[in-house]
């Protein structure tokens, strides 16, 4: 681990980014705008998520650096236009974290966030208090804030559904148990079947019911404490890995996928799953198994 302090390292990064954007700096960095940086911010976000999914701490160290660089670069663009500096952003988040954690740092001057209320003891209670504080702050600033109005429309749809459910739950609008969400999923599946049975005339209705089904599944994931984007990424990776092994096995048998019947692929798929389970099964070290 580095002996450099976080403050020194961050200050050095700010200096480097400012130099890159200067007339003596890099033509690519000087050409960037807030809009051109959008895809890079998204790319770095997903690379951080991938390192988290793999629990790869070495990769995470590098990807976090790239992610922070994008934030500093965005702030530098805004500093050059006289809007705000990266220090302004840091001051804002520091003040917000202290202000919205009165149960940790104590009530701040001019704040009545605790105001005799019991100290939150669970993560759900903290989320509920956080949402209430956000609404109070927006109201005091003259801005009308709705419970779901702050959920970004640009979030991936599955993640947005999870966040919508989380914020609705924070104000008490939620299913009581995960089993209740399962019942809702079964209801949505039945409605989707009805739309499919209607054929072409039910196509638009089927799209709506499919959306309702996915939304209910995202909420079941939330009730189970599972982040749906991460779960789906893992499922995508598992399917991709198994499909590649199936294709490889068929190729070794002298068969291309487009020449195989569905049953042939199904058989090869089952073999891939069985082989995978055998590899992952704990070794039996009893004398009888030797």
C-alpha positions, 0 to 999 in steps of 0.5 A: 500500500502507498504511503502517500496520503489521500489528500496529496494523491488527490491534489496531484491528480487535480494538478495533472488533469488541469495540466492536461487541459492547458494549452501545453497539455494533451489535444485529446483532453483539451477537446473533451466536453461534458457531453463527449465524456458521458460514454467514458463515465459509463464505461468506467462505471461498468469496469468498476462493477466488473471488478466488483463482480469478480472480487478482483481487488487489484483490478478494482484499485486501477478501475477506481482510479480511472473512475475518479479521473473521469470525475475530476476531468468533468469538474475541471471542464466546469471550473474552466467555464466558471461553474464550480471546481472539484473542491466545490463538489467535495465540499458539497458531498462532505456537508451532505454526508454530515447533515444527513447522518445526524445519528452519527455526527449529531444535528447540525446548526439550523437542522432539526433532522433528529428533533426527538425522533428515535435513532435509526437502528437498521439500514431500512430505517436509515434509508427512510430517514434519508429520503425524508431529509431530502424532501425537507431540504428540497421543500426548504429550497422552494423546489418541489420534490417527489419521492420518485422524481430524483430517480435518474431516467438514464439508469439501466432499466432494471437498476432503475426499477430496483431504485424506484422500489427502494424509494417507494418502500422507504415511505411504506409503499411496499409488499409485506413479504417476499412471498407476496411479490412472488404472487404478483409475479405469478399474476403477471405471468398469467396476464402475459399468457393471456396476451400471448394467446390473443396473437397479433392483437395482443402484441402491444398488451404483451409488451406492457405485461412483460414490463410489469413482470420484469418490474415485479421481478426487480422488486422481488430481488430487492426484497431478497436483498439481491441487486438485480443488475449484478445477478443478471450480469452473473447469469449472462456470464454463466450462460455465455460460458456454458454456451461457449463450452457447448459450441466447443464440444460440438466443434470437437465432434466435427459439428457446427452449431448451424448444422445441429438440431435443437435436440443435439444442442440441448444434449450438449448443453446438459453435458456441459452443466453436468461437467460443471457441477462435477468440477464444482462438487466438493471432493469425497475423501471417504475410503469408499470413494477412492 
